[in-house]
Amino acid sequence: MNPLISVIVPVYNVEGYLNKCVQSLVTQKYQHLEIILVDDGSTDSSGKLCDELSLTDRRIKVIHKVNGGLSSARNAGLDAATGGYISFIDSDDYVASDFYESLLAVTASDRTIACSHIVRVDENGVITPRKDPHISGGRISSEDFVRELLLHIGDVSVCSKLFKRDLIGSQRFDETKLNEDLLFVIDLLPKIDCIAFTGKVGYYYLCRTDSISSRYGKAIEDMVGNSLLFRRIALNIFPELDKEANRFVLFQHMAYLLLIPDSMQNKDNRLYQSAKKYVRRKFLSEGLFNGFLSLRDKIILCGQIFIPKYLSKYYQKRH
């Protein structure tokens, strides 16, 4: 018996990309799909295009809703999904023809998350492979998966993965924060036994010049608080990962302090002041002798104690 996979696709102002995304889904080798297009209050012709696409394939369902953001759209899709498996696809990305076939092939139990290899592709079609220790396939324990996330080696994206519906249950995305994939995976940690990798390139992540992730914003600010949350939950389950967890939090604070615009580096910015204080308070005890931080990271963190504004200006000028 072929299980039904509910594919949830949030749609917002992607009229130039949506057709390619949907075509990569309807032409899958594995055909037992429920494709849910969630029009999240698009102001271009994306909503109309969703309706037109639904007329071409009976597996396509459309939800129109008031704009609420990516997490809100995914949650609407989860509420409407009827499949035994759940997949999340971003509407400007696309997948390989054997994406679901290969994911199902490595799904061993309800407590397994199947994961495909993800690559970046620009608008000219140029592909940038991602360094992935599991490009050849295999499986790892949930502890090793958490360790890799803490070391920024693992793939936290929900889009490259296939979830058993029973694993997700009533869990939903936090609509008040960004870095939503990390937060979603964090909540699943106690339910996961292992991560199984297909060993195939399956997900193509489009790097758009106008993407919200390509500029400073709430996502960069939220990663500071989210790092502290992730450490607390991870150490509650795997206390032996303390050095990796300390490294993760310091690294996220370091990145925030490098990326924040000069105009926001002032005494009235509580998050900025808090991040500086955290680095000053924790670098010596949790960073200086932490083998999971590179020498470059340690030099930057040390510099952020004394000259944070200079370092951010220098970094932003070069990048």
TORRO-975859 format. One record per residue (C-alpha): x, y, z; residue number from 1; residue in three letters. Coordinates in nm, 3 decimals. Last residue first. Layout:
BEGIN
NODE         u         v         w     i    aa
NODE         X         Y         Z   NUM   ALA
...
END
This chain:
BEGIN
NODE         u         v         w     i    aa
NODE     3.069     4.109     0.256   319   HIS
NODE     3.389     4.310     0.294   318   ARG
NODE     3.217     4.628     0.410   317   LYS
NODE     2.985     4.430     0.638   316   GLN
NODE     3.280     4.260     0.811   315   TYR
NODE     3.479     4.582     0.862   314   TYR
NODE     3.177     4.771     0.996   313   LYS
NODE     3.087     4.480     1.226   312   SER
NODE     3.444     4.456     1.356   311   LEU
NODE     3.473     4.830     1.423   310   TYR
NODE     3.145     4.835     1.614   309   LYS
NODE     3.238     4.534     1.831   308   PRO
NODE     3.576     4.677     1.944   307   ILE
NODE     3.654     4.546     2.295   306   PHE
NODE     3.446     4.235     2.368   305   ILE
NODE     3.373     4.187     2.000   304   GLN
NODE     3.746     4.149     1.940   303   GLY
NODE     3.756     3.841     2.163   302   CYS
NODE     3.464     3.697     1.971   301   LEU
NODE     3.638     3.769     1.639   300   ILE
NODE     3.965     3.609     1.754   299   ILE
NODE     3.778     3.308     1.891   298   LYS
NODE     3.589     3.261     1.566   297   ASP
NODE     3.913     3.275     1.365   296   ARG
NODE     4.077     3.020     1.596   295   LEU
NODE     3.784     2.788     1.529   294   SER
NODE     3.527     2.709     1.798   293   LEU
NODE     3.462     2.340     1.865   292   PHE
NODE     3.772     2.307     2.079   291   GLY
NODE     3.628     2.538     2.344   290   ASN
NODE     3.921     2.683     2.537   289   PHE
NODE     3.834     3.050     2.481   288   LEU
NODE     3.461     2.994     2.439   287   GLY
NODE     3.277     2.880     2.750   286   GLU
NODE     3.454     3.042     3.048   285   SER
NODE     3.645     3.321     2.874   284   LEU
NODE     3.377     3.399     2.616   283   PHE
NODE     3.079     3.387     2.852   282   LYS
NODE     3.048     3.726     3.022   281   ARG
NODE     3.182     3.947     2.745   280   ARG
NODE     2.992     3.754     2.479   279   VAL
NODE     2.668     3.776     2.681   278   TYR
NODE     2.716     4.144     2.751   277   LYS
NODE     2.748     4.221     2.381   276   LYS
NODE     2.434     4.020     2.302   275   ALA
NODE     2.238     4.198     2.576   274   SER
NODE     2.339     4.541     2.449   273   GLN
NODE     2.233     4.452     2.097   272   TYR
NODE     1.905     4.301     2.216   271   LEU
NODE     1.831     4.603     2.431   270   ARG
NODE     1.885     4.859     2.155   269   ASN
NODE     1.871     5.188     2.347   268   ASP
NODE     2.248     5.196     2.405   267   LYS
NODE     2.322     5.199     2.033   266   ASN
NODE     2.425     4.967     1.754   265   GLN
NODE     2.114     4.995     1.540   264   MET
NODE     2.253     5.257     1.301   263   SER
NODE     2.565     5.046     1.248   262   ASP
NODE     2.359     4.764     1.102   261   PRO
NODE     2.359     4.427     1.285   260   ILE
NODE     2.545     4.160     1.089   259   LEU
NODE     2.867     4.113     1.288   258   LEU
NODE     2.696     4.127     1.628   257   LEU
NODE     2.435     3.875     1.510   256   TYR
NODE     2.704     3.638     1.384   255   ALA
NODE     2.893     3.651     1.715   254   MET
NODE     2.575     3.586     1.911   253   HIS
NODE     2.503     3.283     1.694   252   GLN
NODE     2.861     3.157     1.739   251   PHE
NODE     2.845     3.200     2.115   250   LEU
NODE     2.521     3.003     2.134   249   VAL
NODE     2.649     2.722     1.912   248   PHE
NODE     2.985     2.692     2.095   247   ARG
NODE     2.809     2.654     2.427   246   ASN
NODE     2.593     2.379     2.279   245   ALA
NODE     2.893     2.192     2.139   244   GLU
NODE     3.067     2.215     2.475   243   LYS
NODE     2.755     2.101     2.661   242   ASP
NODE     2.677     1.801     2.439   241   LEU
NODE     2.701     1.553     2.729   240   GLU
NODE     2.373     1.688     2.866   239   PRO
NODE     2.178     1.521     2.580   238   PHE
NODE     1.804     1.557     2.644   237   ILE
NODE     1.801     1.861     2.875   236   ASN
NODE     2.114     1.978     2.700   235   LEU
NODE     1.932     2.002     2.368   234   ALA
NODE     1.633     2.183     2.516   233   ILE
NODE     1.843     2.449     2.691   232   ARG
NODE     2.083     2.490     2.401   231   ARG
NODE     1.799     2.531     2.151   230   PHE
NODE     1.632     2.798     2.365   229   LEU
NODE     1.957     2.993     2.398   228   LEU
NODE     2.011     2.971     2.022   227   SER
NODE     1.653     3.082     1.960   226   ASN
NODE     1.712     3.403     2.154   225   GLY
NODE     2.004     3.500     1.931   224   VAL
NODE     1.857     3.358     1.610   223   MET
NODE     1.557     3.588     1.651   222   ASP
NODE     1.756     3.899     1.560   221   GLU
NODE     1.886     3.750     1.236   220   ILE
NODE     1.537     3.633     1.137   219   ALA
NODE     1.389     3.970     1.235   218   LYS
NODE     1.585     4.152     0.969   217   GLY
NODE     1.916     4.199     0.791   216   TYR
NODE     1.912     4.101     0.426   215   ARG
NODE     1.940     3.787     0.211   214   SER
NODE     1.683     3.586     0.411   213   SER
NODE     1.400     3.811     0.290   212   ILE
NODE     1.485     3.706    -0.065   211   SER
NODE     1.528     3.978    -0.326   210   ASP
NODE     1.855     3.840    -0.464   209   THR
NODE     1.700     3.494    -0.479   208   ARG
NODE     1.893     3.182    -0.378   207   CYS
NODE     1.672     2.894    -0.491   206   LEU
NODE     1.699     2.579    -0.281   205   TYR
NODE     1.700     2.263    -0.493   204   TYR
NODE     1.599     1.953    -0.297   203   TYR
NODE     1.669     1.592    -0.393   202   GLY
NODE     2.040     1.531    -0.429   201   VAL
NODE     2.076     1.167    -0.330   200   LYS
NODE     2.228     0.974    -0.039   199   GLY
NODE     1.879     0.915     0.098   198   THR
NODE     1.964     1.004     0.457   197   PHE
NODE     1.793     0.856     0.763   196   ALA
NODE     1.772     1.059     1.086   195   ILE
NODE     1.727     0.864     1.408   194   CYS
NODE     1.522     0.803     1.719   193   ASP
NODE     1.313     1.122     1.716   192   ILE
NODE     1.028     1.198     1.956   191   LYS
NODE     1.225     1.401     2.212   190   PRO
NODE     1.374     1.613     1.932   189   LEU
NODE     1.047     1.716     1.763   188   LEU
NODE     1.021     2.048     1.949   187   ASP
NODE     1.372     2.142     1.838   186   ILE
NODE     1.286     2.057     1.476   185   VAL
NODE     1.008     2.315     1.472   184   PHE
NODE     1.226     2.581     1.634   183   LEU
NODE     1.506     2.524     1.386   182   LEU
NODE     1.267     2.543     1.091   181   ASP
NODE     1.105     2.862     1.221   180   GLU
NODE     1.423     3.068     1.218   179   ASN
NODE     1.158     3.339     1.252   178   LEU
NODE     0.939     3.396     1.555   177   LYS
NODE     0.576     3.478     1.645   176   THR
NODE     0.411     3.216     1.424   175   GLU
NODE     0.566     2.923     1.611   174   ASP
NODE     0.514     2.628     1.378   173   PHE
NODE     0.266     2.358     1.486   172   ARG
NODE     0.269     2.039     1.688   171   GLN
NODE    -0.065     1.854     1.704   170   SER
NODE     0.084     1.524     1.585   169   GLY
NODE     0.421     1.582     1.421   168   ILE
NODE     0.544     1.225     1.468   167   LEU
NODE     0.201     1.085     1.380   166   ASP
NODE     0.224     1.261     1.042   165   ARG
NODE     0.549     1.085     0.962   164   LYS
NODE     0.791     1.350     0.844   163   PHE
NODE     0.981     1.379     0.515   162   LEU
NODE     1.282     1.609     0.494   161   LYS
NODE     1.459     1.855     0.265   160   SER
NODE     1.198     2.123     0.333   159   CYS
NODE     1.225     2.104     0.712   158   VAL
NODE     1.565     2.274     0.689   157   SER
NODE     1.800     2.198     0.980   156   VAL
NODE     2.076     2.038     0.772   155   ASP
NODE     2.366     1.943     0.996   154   GLY
NODE     2.715     2.091     1.003   153   ILE
NODE     2.640     2.407     1.197   152   HIS
NODE     2.816     2.261     1.504   151   LEU
NODE     2.499     2.265     1.714   150   LEU
NODE     2.308     2.111     1.424   149   LEU
NODE     2.568     1.836     1.392   148   GLU
NODE     2.547     1.756     1.764   147   ARG
NODE     2.167     1.742     1.741   146   VAL
NODE     2.189     1.489     1.459   145   PHE
NODE     2.447     1.287     1.652   144   ASP
NODE     2.207     1.271     1.946   143   GLU
NODE     1.914     1.177     1.718   142   SER
NODE     2.115     0.880     1.597   141   SER
NODE     2.259     0.867     1.244   140   ILE
NODE     2.156     0.703     0.918   139   ARG
NODE     2.313     0.616     0.586   138   GLY
NODE     2.345     0.812     0.263   137   GLY
NODE     2.648     0.901     0.052   136   SER
NODE     2.591     1.276     0.089   135   ILE
NODE     2.588     1.225     0.465   134   HIS
NODE     2.875     1.455     0.569   133   PRO
NODE     2.712     1.737     0.371   132   ASP
NODE     2.899     2.037     0.237   131   LYS
NODE     2.636     2.207     0.024   130   ARG
NODE     2.667     2.196    -0.352   129   PRO
NODE     2.635     2.530    -0.535   128   THR
NODE     2.424     2.500    -0.850   127   ILE
NODE     2.417     2.765    -1.123   126   VAL
NODE     2.067     2.783    -1.271   125   GLY
NODE     2.083     3.151    -1.356   124   ASN
NODE     1.847     3.238    -1.073   123   GLU
NODE     2.085     3.077    -0.825   122   ASP
NODE     2.081     2.715    -0.707   121   VAL
NODE     2.166     2.590    -0.360   120   ARG
NODE     2.182     2.218    -0.286   119   VAL
NODE     1.992     1.991    -0.046   118   ILE
NODE     2.058     1.620     0.012   117   HIS
NODE     1.747     1.430     0.119   116   SER
NODE     1.635     1.357     0.475   115   CYS
NODE     1.402     1.094     0.623   114   ALA
NODE     1.296     1.151     0.984   113   ILE
NODE     1.260     0.832     1.185   112   THR
NODE     1.038     0.790     1.492   111   ARG
NODE     0.745     0.647     1.294   110   ASP
NODE     0.976     0.379     1.160   109   SER
NODE     1.215     0.284     0.879   108   ALA
NODE     1.188     0.567     0.628   107   THR
NODE     1.479     0.513     0.387   106   VAL
NODE     1.277     0.420     0.075   105   ALA
NODE     1.012     0.682     0.150   104   LEU
NODE     1.269     0.958     0.101   103   LEU
NODE     1.396     0.808    -0.226   102   SER
NODE     1.049     0.788    -0.383   101   GLU
NODE     0.963     1.131    -0.248   100   TYR
NODE     1.250     1.310    -0.424    99   PHE
NODE     1.268     1.086    -0.733    98   ASP
NODE     1.181     1.365    -0.979    97   SER
NODE     1.418     1.611    -0.810    96   ALA
NODE     1.269     1.901    -0.616    95   VAL
NODE     1.191     2.270    -0.667    94   TYR
NODE     1.228     2.601    -0.482    93   ASP
NODE     1.033     2.926    -0.516    92   ASP
NODE     0.723     2.781    -0.348    91   SER
NODE     0.896     2.644    -0.039    90   ASP
NODE     0.824     2.274     0.009    89   ILE
NODE     0.711     2.112     0.334    88   PHE
NODE     0.638     1.739     0.343    87   SER
NODE     0.403     1.543     0.569    86   ILE
NODE     0.334     1.170     0.574    85   TYR
NODE     0.013     0.983     0.659    84   GLY
NODE    -0.178     1.224     0.440    83   GLY
NODE    -0.489     1.424     0.535    82   THR
NODE    -0.349     1.779     0.543    81   ALA
NODE    -0.587     2.071     0.606    80   ALA
NODE    -0.460     2.169     0.952    79   ASP
NODE    -0.102     2.113     0.840    78   LEU
NODE    -0.155     2.345     0.542    77   GLY
NODE    -0.289     2.620     0.766    76   ALA
NODE     0.014     2.568     0.989    75   ASN
NODE     0.247     2.604     0.692    74   ARG
NODE     0.078     2.930     0.596    73   ALA
NODE     0.108     3.068     0.950    72   SER
NODE     0.474     2.968     0.965    71   SER
NODE     0.550     3.142     0.635    70   LEU
NODE     0.379     3.470     0.718    69   GLY
NODE     0.029     3.575     0.818    68   GLY
NODE    -0.126     3.712     0.499    67   ASN
NODE    -0.499     3.651     0.492    66   VAL
NODE    -0.587     3.312     0.352    65   LYS
NODE    -0.654     3.128     0.027    64   HIS
NODE    -0.620     2.749     0.042    63   ILE
NODE    -0.575     2.551    -0.279    62   VAL
NODE    -0.577     2.176    -0.337    61   LYS
NODE    -0.374     2.001    -0.606    60   ILE
NODE    -0.422     1.625    -0.643    59   ARG
NODE    -0.689     1.678    -0.912    58   ARG
NODE    -0.426     1.811    -1.151    57   ASP
NODE    -0.466     2.080    -1.418    56   THR
NODE    -0.752     2.270    -1.255    55   LEU
NODE    -0.549     2.315    -0.934    54   SER
NODE    -0.283     2.494    -1.141    53   LEU
NODE    -0.531     2.763    -1.241    52   GLU
NODE    -0.636     2.820    -0.881    51   ASP
NODE    -0.273     2.854    -0.767    50   CYS
NODE    -0.206     3.092    -1.058    49   LEU
NODE    -0.486     3.317    -0.935    48   LYS
NODE    -0.327     3.330    -0.590    47   GLY
NODE     0.019     3.398    -0.737    46   SER
NODE    -0.104     3.691    -0.948    45   SER
NODE     0.058     3.957    -0.727    44   ASP
NODE    -0.060     4.071    -0.383    43   THR
NODE    -0.038     3.726    -0.223    42   SER
NODE    -0.251     3.678     0.088    41   GLY
NODE    -0.084     3.356     0.203    40   ASP
NODE    -0.191     3.136    -0.086    39   ASP
NODE    -0.150     2.789     0.064    38   VAL
NODE    -0.098     2.532    -0.211    37   LEU
NODE    -0.169     2.184    -0.076    36   ILE
NODE    -0.041     1.899    -0.294    35   ILE
NODE    -0.182     1.562    -0.186    34   GLU
NODE     0.050     1.299    -0.329    33   LEU
NODE     0.033     0.935    -0.435    32   HIS
NODE     0.240     0.983    -0.750    31   GLN
NODE     0.590     0.868    -0.660    30   TYR
NODE     0.785     0.923    -0.980    29   LYS
NODE     0.717     1.293    -0.926    28   GLN
NODE     0.579     1.491    -1.221    27   THR
NODE     0.316     1.671    -1.014    26   VAL
NODE     0.580     1.793    -0.768    25   LEU
NODE     0.846     1.931    -1.003    24   SER
NODE     0.563     2.096    -1.196    23   GLN
NODE     0.451     2.270    -0.878    22   VAL
NODE     0.792     2.430    -0.817    21   CYS
NODE     0.838     2.531    -1.180    20   LYS
NODE     0.490     2.689    -1.185    19   ASN
NODE     0.549     2.879    -0.862    18   LEU
NODE     0.864     3.067    -0.964    17   TYR
NODE     0.760     3.382    -1.152    16   GLY
NODE     0.432     3.427    -0.968    15   GLU
NODE     0.608     3.402    -0.631    14   VAL
NODE     0.420     3.667    -0.435    13   ASN
NODE     0.340     3.447    -0.134    12   TYR
NODE     0.273     3.074    -0.156    11   VAL
NODE     0.321     2.822     0.125    10   PRO
NODE     0.354     2.470    -0.023     9   VAL
NODE     0.243     2.178     0.196     8   ILE
NODE     0.292     1.832     0.041     7   VAL
NODE     0.066     1.572     0.202     6   SER
NODE     0.207     1.227     0.129     5   ILE
NODE    -0.042     0.941     0.096     4   LEU
NODE     0.095     0.598     0.180     3   PRO
NODE     0.135     0.342    -0.099     2   ASN
NODE     0.000     0.000     0.000     1   MET
END
